[in-house]
Amino acid sequence: MRHPAEEEAKGPREGLSDTVESSLKAGLKLYPPVPPPALFEAKELIKAAAAFWGLKEEDITGKSKKIEICWPRFVISHILRQKGFSYPAIGKVLNRDHGTIINAVKQYNALTELYPAYQEQAKAFDKYCWSVIGQAPQKKYKLGLGNP
C-alpha cells in the first residue's frame, strides 16, 4: 500500500501508473507546442475594421455580399490567418464556414496582387490596427476558457 506522504514527495507526475502516464503522453501529442491565439484579438480586429471602413460590426459578421463589406472581411481573414488562426476559427468569428474563409484569403491575395490600391488600403488598415489595438489594454486569460 502506498503512503500519501510518499506520493506528495514524488511530485505531480511521479507515482502515476504506466498506463496513465502513457495515455497522458499520447494525449499531449494531439496539442501543438504553442496555444491557439486568443479570440479577443479577432474581435478587436473586427471593431477596428468597422471603424476604419465606417461599417457596423454586424455588417462585417453579417450575410451581405456587397464588395464594400466583403473587402474588409477578406482583409480580416488574411490578417487572422497570418496570426496563426485556423480557417474554422476565423469562420467562427466571422460567422462563415471554413471554405468561405479559404476563398476570402484567396480573394485577398488576388486583389492585392492585381490592384495596388487594395494593397495600399490593406497596409493602411494594418497601420491603423497597430495604432488602435496596440494601445488597447491587454486582456488576461484564464487557461482553457478562451474569453475572459
Z-matrix of the N, CA and C atoms (Angstrom, degrees):
N
C 1 1.440
C 2 1.523 1 109.89
N 3 1.342 2 116.05 1 138.87
C 4 1.456 3 120.92 2 -178.79
C 5 1.522 4 110.52 3 -84.74
N 6 1.304 5 114.72 4 147.27
C 7 1.463 6 120.75 5 179.06
C 8 1.532 7 108.49 6 -98.58
N 9 1.364 8 119.10 7 133.12
C 10 1.467 9 121.23 8 -178.05
C 11 1.517 10 113.89 9 -57.31
N 12 1.309 11 118.89 10 -35.76
C 13 1.467 12 121.36 11 179.74
C 14 1.526 13 110.34 12 -64.85
N 15 1.334 14 116.28 13 -36.87
C 16 1.462 15 119.96 14 177.51
C 17 1.531 16 110.42 15 -66.26
N 18 1.328 17 117.17 16 -38.34
C 19 1.466 18 121.84 17 179.80
C 20 1.521 19 110.60 18 -62.05
N 21 1.359 20 117.09 19 -45.30
C 22 1.458 21 121.37 20 -179.76
C 23 1.517 22 110.76 21 -64.82
N 24 1.309 23 117.53 22 -37.94
C 25 1.455 24 121.55 23 -178.54
C 26 1.521 25 111.52 24 -65.20
N 27 1.328 26 117.02 25 -30.00
C 28 1.460 27 120.69 26 -178.62
C 29 1.519 28 112.46 27 -73.76
N 30 1.332 29 118.91 28 -18.94
C 31 1.461 30 121.66 29 -178.67
C 32 1.508 31 110.87 30 94.21
N 33 1.308 32 116.46 31 174.87
C 34 1.458 33 120.18 32 -173.94
C 35 1.525 34 114.52 33 -68.42
N 36 1.327 35 119.43 34 -30.96
C 37 1.461 36 121.06 35 -175.86
C 38 1.526 37 111.39 36 -92.33
N 39 1.305 38 116.06 37 -27.99
C 40 1.453 39 118.79 38 -178.56
C 41 1.517 40 108.89 39 -76.71
N 42 1.275 41 116.93 40 148.21
C 43 1.448 42 120.83 41 177.99
C 44 1.516 43 113.18 42 93.05
N 45 1.355 44 117.09 43 -3.62
C 46 1.454 45 119.58 44 176.71
C 47 1.518 46 108.24 45 -77.03
N 48 1.298 47 116.16 46 147.51
C 49 1.456 48 118.50 47 177.22
C 50 1.529 49 108.47 48 -67.83
N 51 1.311 50 115.50 49 158.16
C 52 1.461 51 120.32 50 179.59
C 53 1.523 52 111.41 51 -59.52
N 54 1.315 53 117.22 52 -37.03
C 55 1.464 54 121.85 53 -179.75
C 56 1.524 55 110.75 54 -64.97
N 57 1.325 56 116.53 55 -46.02
C 58 1.468 57 120.92 56 -179.68
C 59 1.525 58 109.87 57 -65.12
N 60 1.325 59 116.53 58 -44.87
C 61 1.456 60 119.88 59 -178.14
C 62 1.527 61 111.42 60 -64.64
N 63 1.333 62 118.23 61 -41.64
C 64 1.461 63 119.89 62 179.14
C 65 1.527 64 110.65 63 -67.68
N 66 1.344 65 117.43 64 -36.18
C 67 1.465 66 120.87 65 176.30
C 68 1.521 67 110.64 66 -64.74
N 69 1.319 68 115.87 67 -41.15
C 70 1.460 69 120.91 68 179.49
C 71 1.525 70 110.39 69 -62.96
N 72 1.326 71 116.84 70 -45.82
C 73 1.467 72 120.69 71 178.99
C 74 1.524 73 111.24 72 -62.87
N 75 1.322 74 117.27 73 -40.61
C 76 1.469 75 120.80 74 179.38
C 77 1.521 76 110.18 75 -64.84
N 78 1.323 77 116.99 76 -40.69
C 79 1.463 78 121.02 77 179.02
C 80 1.509 79 112.51 78 -66.63
N 81 1.315 80 117.44 79 -36.24
C 82 1.460 81 120.86 80 -179.51
C 83 1.525 82 112.36 81 -67.50
N 84 1.321 83 116.68 82 -25.32
C 85 1.464 84 120.03 83 178.57
C 86 1.529 85 111.26 84 -65.76
N 87 1.331 86 117.00 85 -19.88
C 88 1.463 87 120.38 86 179.23
C 89 1.515 88 112.21 87 -73.99
N 90 1.325 89 117.34 88 -20.08
C 91 1.462 90 121.40 89 -175.73
C 92 1.523 91 110.57 90 -97.14
N 93 1.344 92 117.30 91 137.80
C 94 1.462 93 119.34 92 176.01
C 95 1.525 94 109.92 93 -70.65
N 96 1.331 95 118.04 94 158.86
C 97 1.468 96 120.05 95 -178.05
C 98 1.536 97 113.03 96 -68.04
N 99 1.327 98 117.39 97 -18.37
C 100 1.461 99 121.63 98 179.80
C 101 1.526 100 108.03 99 -114.62
N 102 1.339 101 117.87 100 132.87
C 103 1.469 102 118.97 101 -179.53
C 104 1.527 103 111.37 102 -68.53
N 105 1.331 104 117.92 103 158.04
C 106 1.463 105 120.11 104 179.36
C 107 1.525 106 110.87 105 -65.97
N 108 1.339 107 117.37 106 154.64
C 109 1.458 108 119.79 107 -179.54
C 110 1.530 109 111.43 108 -63.99
N 111 1.316 110 114.91 109 152.27
C 112 1.463 111 120.27 110 179.85
C 113 1.529 112 109.92 111 -72.25
N 114 1.328 113 115.92 112 134.76
C 115 1.460 114 120.33 113 -177.70
C 116 1.523 115 113.40 114 -68.10
N 117 1.338 116 118.21 115 -19.24
C 118 1.453 117 117.49 116 -179.59
C 119 1.525 118 110.68 117 -62.73
N 120 1.347 119 117.25 118 -29.62
C 121 1.456 120 120.14 119 177.78
C 122 1.523 121 110.67 120 -61.52
N 123 1.306 122 116.71 121 -39.76
C 124 1.463 123 120.87 122 179.78
C 125 1.519 124 110.11 123 -66.56
N 126 1.313 125 116.84 124 -42.07
C 127 1.461 126 120.24 125 179.88
C 128 1.525 127 111.27 126 -67.10
N 129 1.322 128 117.00 127 -37.56
C 130 1.464 129 120.64 128 176.28
C 131 1.531 130 109.92 129 -65.86
N 132 1.310 131 116.73 130 -35.97
C 133 1.461 132 121.24 131 178.64
C 134 1.527 133 110.64 132 -65.47
N 135 1.317 134 117.25 133 -39.54
C 136 1.468 135 121.14 134 177.35
C 137 1.529 136 110.12 135 -64.26
N 138 1.329 137 116.87 136 -42.33
C 139 1.475 138 120.47 137 177.00
C 140 1.522 139 110.66 138 -60.79
N 141 1.318 140 116.50 139 -44.29
C 142 1.462 141 120.95 140 -179.67
C 143 1.527 142 110.82 141 -64.43
N 144 1.322 143 117.27 142 -40.44
C 145 1.463 144 121.17 143 179.07
C 146 1.525 145 110.90 144 -64.93
N 147 1.322 146 116.57 145 -40.85
C 148 1.461 147 120.28 146 178.55
C 149 1.527 148 110.26 147 -61.24
N 150 1.318 149 116.65 148 -43.00
C 151 1.473 150 120.24 149 178.96
C 152 1.531 151 111.10 150 -68.48
N 153 1.325 152 116.78 151 -42.90
C 154 1.469 153 121.20 152 -176.91
C 155 1.529 154 111.63 153 -64.30
N 156 1.329 155 116.85 154 -44.02
C 157 1.463 156 120.81 155 -177.00
C 158 1.526 157 113.28 156 -95.86
N 159 1.322 158 117.41 157 2.74
C 160 1.456 159 120.40 158 178.16
C 161 1.518 160 113.54 159 67.95
N 162 1.312 161 116.10 160 38.40
C 163 1.467 162 122.18 161 -179.49
C 164 1.525 163 109.59 162 -114.90
N 165 1.310 164 115.30 163 174.12
C 166 1.461 165 121.42 164 170.95
C 167 1.530 166 107.07 165 -95.10
N 168 1.311 167 115.99 166 151.78
C 169 1.464 168 119.55 167 177.14
C 170 1.527 169 110.40 168 -58.60
N 171 1.327 170 116.27 169 -36.65
C 172 1.463 171 121.03 170 179.66
C 173 1.529 172 111.81 171 -63.56
N 174 1.352 173 116.24 172 -30.17
C 175 1.468 174 119.39 173 176.68
C 176 1.524 175 110.22 174 -63.77
N 177 1.320 176 115.87 175 -44.62
C 178 1.469 177 120.92 176 -176.85
C 179 1.523 178 111.13 177 -66.79
N 180 1.306 179 116.86 178 -38.64
C 181 1.466 180 119.92 179 -178.92
C 182 1.523 181 112.22 180 -93.13
N 183 1.324 182 116.74 181 -2.23
C 184 1.460 183 121.52 182 -178.30
C 185 1.516 184 113.53 183 -81.72
N 186 1.328 185 116.09 184 -165.70
C 187 1.463 186 121.94 185 -172.35
C 188 1.524 187 115.05 186 -95.82
N 189 1.321 188 118.39 187 -4.92
C 190 1.460 189 121.53 188 -174.85
C 191 1.531 190 111.88 189 -59.52
N 192 1.338 191 114.06 190 142.27
C 193 1.465 192 120.13 191 177.08
C 194 1.532 193 111.45 192 -113.26
N 195 1.330 194 116.68 193 16.93
C 196 1.469 195 120.31 194 177.23
C 197 1.525 196 108.33 195 -66.96
N 198 1.333 197 115.58 196 141.78
C 199 1.461 198 120.07 197 -176.32
C 200 1.522 199 111.77 198 -60.60
N 201 1.332 200 116.99 199 -34.20
C 202 1.471 201 118.87 200 -179.90
C 203 1.533 202 112.37 201 -68.99
N 204 1.312 203 116.98 202 -13.56
C 205 1.468 204 121.14 203 175.04
C 206 1.529 205 110.64 204 -104.94
N 207 1.315 206 116.82 205 -35.16
C 208 1.474 207 120.04 206 179.14
C 209 1.529 208 111.97 207 -66.46
N 210 1.326 209 116.90 208 -41.14
C 211 1.462 210 119.44 209 -177.91
C 212 1.537 211 111.68 210 -57.76
N 213 1.336 212 120.08 211 -47.79
C 214 1.469 213 117.83 212 175.56
C 215 1.535 214 113.06 213 -59.56
N 216 1.328 215 117.22 214 -36.15
C 217 1.466 216 120.27 215 176.03
C 218 1.521 217 110.95 216 -61.81
N 219 1.344 218 116.18 217 -42.32
C 220 1.466 219 120.55 218 179.12
C 221 1.531 220 109.83 219 -60.07
N 222 1.334 221 115.80 220 -44.16
C 223 1.468 222 120.36 221 -178.40
C 224 1.529 223 110.23 222 -65.03
N 225 1.317 224 116.67 223 -45.53
C 226 1.466 225 120.76 224 178.77
C 227 1.528 226 110.03 225 -60.23
N 228 1.324 227 116.66 226 -44.43
C 229 1.466 228 120.85 227 179.85
C 230 1.530 229 110.64 228 -59.55
N 231 1.323 230 115.72 229 -44.50
C 232 1.468 231 120.77 230 179.77
C 233 1.535 232 110.93 231 -62.12
N 234 1.322 233 116.34 232 -47.95
C 235 1.470 234 120.19 233 -177.80
C 236 1.530 235 110.64 234 -63.17
N 237 1.318 236 116.66 235 -45.12
C 238 1.467 237 119.20 236 -179.90
C 239 1.520 238 111.59 237 -64.12
N 240 1.323 239 116.32 238 -37.01
C 241 1.467 240 120.30 239 177.68
C 242 1.530 241 109.77 240 -64.39
N 243 1.338 242 116.38 241 -41.09
C 244 1.465 243 120.86 242 177.96
C 245 1.534 244 111.15 243 -64.39
N 246 1.328 245 117.09 244 -28.96
C 247 1.466 246 121.77 245 179.43
C 248 1.525 247 111.99 246 -80.70
N 249 1.330 248 117.43 247 -5.42
C 250 1.453 249 120.12 248 176.48
C 251 1.515 250 115.74 249 103.16
N 252 1.328 251 117.27 250 5.39
C 253 1.463 252 119.72 251 177.14
C 254 1.527 253 109.11 252 -69.55
N 255 1.313 254 116.56 253 144.82
C 256 1.464 255 120.79 254 174.83
C 257 1.528 256 108.34 255 -78.19
N 258 1.334 257 116.22 256 161.73
C 259 1.469 258 119.98 257 177.33
C 260 1.537 259 111.48 258 -59.55
N 261 1.342 260 118.63 259 -43.92
C 262 1.470 261 118.00 260 177.86
C 263 1.537 262 113.22 261 -62.99
N 264 1.347 263 117.56 262 -36.37
C 265 1.464 264 120.10 263 179.27
C 266 1.523 265 110.90 264 -65.90
N 267 1.335 266 116.58 265 -41.11
C 268 1.467 267 120.35 266 177.18
C 269 1.521 268 109.29 267 -64.38
N 270 1.324 269 115.77 268 -42.87
C 271 1.453 270 120.28 269 178.34
C 272 1.518 271 112.34 270 -58.98
N 273 1.310 272 116.25 271 -39.38
C 274 1.465 273 120.32 272 179.20
C 275 1.526 274 110.75 273 -62.36
N 276 1.309 275 117.11 274 -42.54
C 277 1.463 276 121.75 275 -178.86
C 278 1.522 277 111.17 276 -68.61
N 279 1.328 278 116.97 277 -37.75
C 280 1.471 279 121.22 278 -176.32
C 281 1.541 280 112.93 279 -97.10
N 282 1.309 281 117.35 280 6.90
C 283 1.478 282 122.33 281 -178.73
C 284 1.530 283 112.16 282 58.52
N 285 1.317 284 115.68 283 46.17
C 286 1.460 285 122.54 284 178.88
C 287 1.519 286 109.09 285 -133.37
N 288 1.331 287 116.66 286 162.65
C 289 1.463 288 118.27 287 173.78
C 290 1.529 289 108.58 288 -85.92
N 291 1.324 290 115.93 289 166.27
C 292 1.466 291 119.29 290 -174.57
C 293 1.528 292 112.58 291 -63.59
N 294 1.321 293 117.83 292 -31.36
C 295 1.470 294 120.38 293 178.86
C 296 1.519 295 111.98 294 -64.47
N 297 1.320 296 116.64 295 -37.10
C 298 1.458 297 121.06 296 177.22
C 299 1.527 298 110.20 297 -65.81
N 300 1.312 299 116.70 298 -36.90
C 301 1.466 300 120.73 299 179.92
C 302 1.526 301 110.23 300 -70.40
N 303 1.320 302 117.26 301 -38.95
C 304 1.472 303 120.03 302 175.85
C 305 1.520 304 108.92 303 -58.46
N 306 1.340 305 116.79 304 -45.55
C 307 1.455 306 121.04 305 178.68
C 308 1.527 307 111.03 306 -63.90
N 309 1.322 308 118.10 307 -39.30
C 310 1.472 309 121.43 308 179.84
C 311 1.523 310 110.89 309 -61.06
N 312 1.319 311 116.99 310 -42.25
C 313 1.469 312 120.48 311 179.35
C 314 1.531 313 110.04 312 -66.36
N 315 1.332 314 117.00 313 -39.58
C 316 1.473 315 120.42 314 176.89
C 317 1.532 316 110.64 315 -64.11
N 318 1.337 317 116.28 316 -42.11
C 319 1.471 318 120.41 317 178.69
C 320 1.528 319 110.26 318 -62.91
N 321 1.315 320 116.68 319 -42.53
C 322 1.464 321 121.02 320 177.58
C 323 1.528 322 109.79 321 -57.45
N 324 1.331 323 116.32 322 -50.03
C 325 1.468 324 120.62 323 -178.74
C 326 1.523 325 111.49 324 -60.42
N 327 1.323 326 116.86 325 -42.45
C 328 1.466 327 120.92 326 -179.44
C 329 1.530 328 111.10 327 -65.79
N 330 1.323 329 116.99 328 -46.44
C 331 1.470 330 120.51 329 -178.04
C 332 1.522 331 112.03 330 -65.34
N 333 1.327 332 117.56 331 -42.14
C 334 1.464 333 119.79 332 -178.89
C 335 1.525 334 112.16 333 -72.02
N 336 1.324 335 115.93 334 -26.55
C 337 1.462 336 119.53 335 177.22
C 338 1.533 337 111.02 336 -77.31
N 339 1.316 338 116.40 337 -37.42
C 340 1.458 339 121.74 338 -175.04
C 341 1.529 340 113.09 339 -83.03
N 342 1.315 341 116.89 340 -39.51
C 343 1.460 342 121.65 341 -175.16
C 344 1.528 343 111.15 342 -121.23
N 345 1.326 344 117.46 343 113.44
C 346 1.470 345 120.47 344 -179.93
C 347 1.535 346 113.33 345 -58.99
N 348 1.329 347 117.93 346 -30.99
C 349 1.467 348 120.33 347 -179.04
C 350 1.532 349 111.54 348 -62.06
N 351 1.328 350 117.12 349 -36.57
C 352 1.462 351 120.45 350 177.87
C 353 1.532 352 110.08 351 -66.66
N 354 1.325 353 115.77 352 -41.18
C 355 1.461 354 119.81 353 179.74
C 356 1.536 355 110.20 354 -65.11
N 357 1.330 356 116.37 355 -41.14
C 358 1.462 357 119.97 356 178.67
C 359 1.525 358 111.12 357 -63.72
N 360 1.325 359 116.49 358 -41.92
C 361 1.464 360 119.34 359 179.57
C 362 1.527 361 111.03 360 -66.39
N 363 1.315 362 117.32 361 -39.22
C 364 1.469 363 120.56 362 177.89
C 365 1.523 364 110.24 363 -63.50
N 366 1.324 365 117.50 364 -40.28
C 367 1.472 366 120.47 365 177.16
C 368 1.522 367 110.79 366 -66.06
N 369 1.340 368 117.04 367 -39.86
C 370 1.467 369 120.63 368 177.73
C 371 1.530 370 110.24 369 -62.55
N 372 1.320 371 116.70 370 -40.46
C 373 1.469 372 120.14 371 177.96
C 374 1.522 373 110.71 372 -65.37
N 375 1.324 374 117.26 373 -40.35
C 376 1.459 375 120.95 374 178.41
C 377 1.531 376 110.25 375 -60.17
N 378 1.335 377 117.16 376 -44.43
C 379 1.467 378 121.05 377 177.53
C 380 1.525 379 110.42 378 -63.50
N 381 1.328 380 115.91 379 -41.01
C 382 1.455 381 120.79 380 178.55
C 383 1.532 382 110.07 381 -60.64
N 384 1.309 383 116.28 382 -42.87
C 385 1.474 384 120.53 383 179.34
C 386 1.518 385 111.03 384 -60.98
N 387 1.324 386 116.85 385 -42.65
C 388 1.457 387 119.91 386 179.47
C 389 1.517 388 110.50 387 -61.76
N 390 1.332 389 116.87 388 -37.54
C 391 1.465 390 119.00 389 -178.86
C 392 1.522 391 111.47 390 -74.29
N 393 1.339 392 117.98 391 -36.29
C 394 1.464 393 121.29 392 -176.84
C 395 1.522 394 111.74 393 -85.62
N 396 1.324 395 116.70 394 -54.55
C 397 1.466 396 120.70 395 -176.01
C 398 1.527 397 110.55 396 -74.17
N 399 1.326 398 116.56 397 -34.60
C 400 1.462 399 120.41 398 179.76
C 401 1.514 400 112.84 399 -60.82
N 402 1.351 401 117.64 400 -27.90
C 403 1.451 402 121.35 401 179.93
C 404 1.521 403 112.01 402 -88.35
N 405 1.317 404 116.88 403 -14.81
C 406 1.467 405 120.34 404 -178.35
C 407 1.522 406 109.28 405 -67.09
N 408 1.318 407 117.42 406 143.04
C 409 1.467 408 119.02 407 177.67
C 410 1.523 409 110.46 408 -64.52
N 411 1.304 410 115.28 409 137.72
C 412 1.456 411 120.26 410 -179.49
C 413 1.527 412 109.42 411 -72.57
N 414 1.307 413 115.83 412 134.91
C 415 1.458 414 120.82 413 -179.18
C 416 1.513 415 109.45 414 -89.25
N 417 1.305 416 115.97 415 145.98
C 418 1.461 417 122.30 416 177.45
C 419 1.516 418 108.37 417 -95.61
N 420 1.309 419 115.99 418 141.71
C 421 1.456 420 120.66 419 -178.47
C 422 1.507 421 110.72 420 -120.07
N 423 1.311 422 114.68 421 142.97
C 424 1.444 423 120.02 422 171.09
C 425 1.516 424 107.16 423 -89.78
N 426 1.280 425 116.46 424 135.61
C 427 1.455 426 121.34 425 -176.02
C 428 1.517 427 111.69 426 -56.29
N 429 1.326 428 116.14 427 127.95
C 430 1.442 429 121.50 428 174.18
C 431 1.512 430 115.17 429 89.94
N 432 1.328 431 118.83 430 -3.72
C 433 1.449 432 119.74 431 -177.23
C 434 1.523 433 112.88 432 -98.69
N 435 1.322 434 119.09 433 -18.67
C 436 1.470 435 120.54 434 179.14
C 437 1.503 436 112.29 435 79.14
N 438 1.309 437 118.93 436 -69.77
C 439 1.462 438 122.94 437 179.20
C 440 1.517 439 110.01 438 -110.85
N 441 1.350 440 116.21 439 146.89
C 442 1.467 441 118.84 440 -179.03
C 443 1.515 442 111.35 441 -71.00
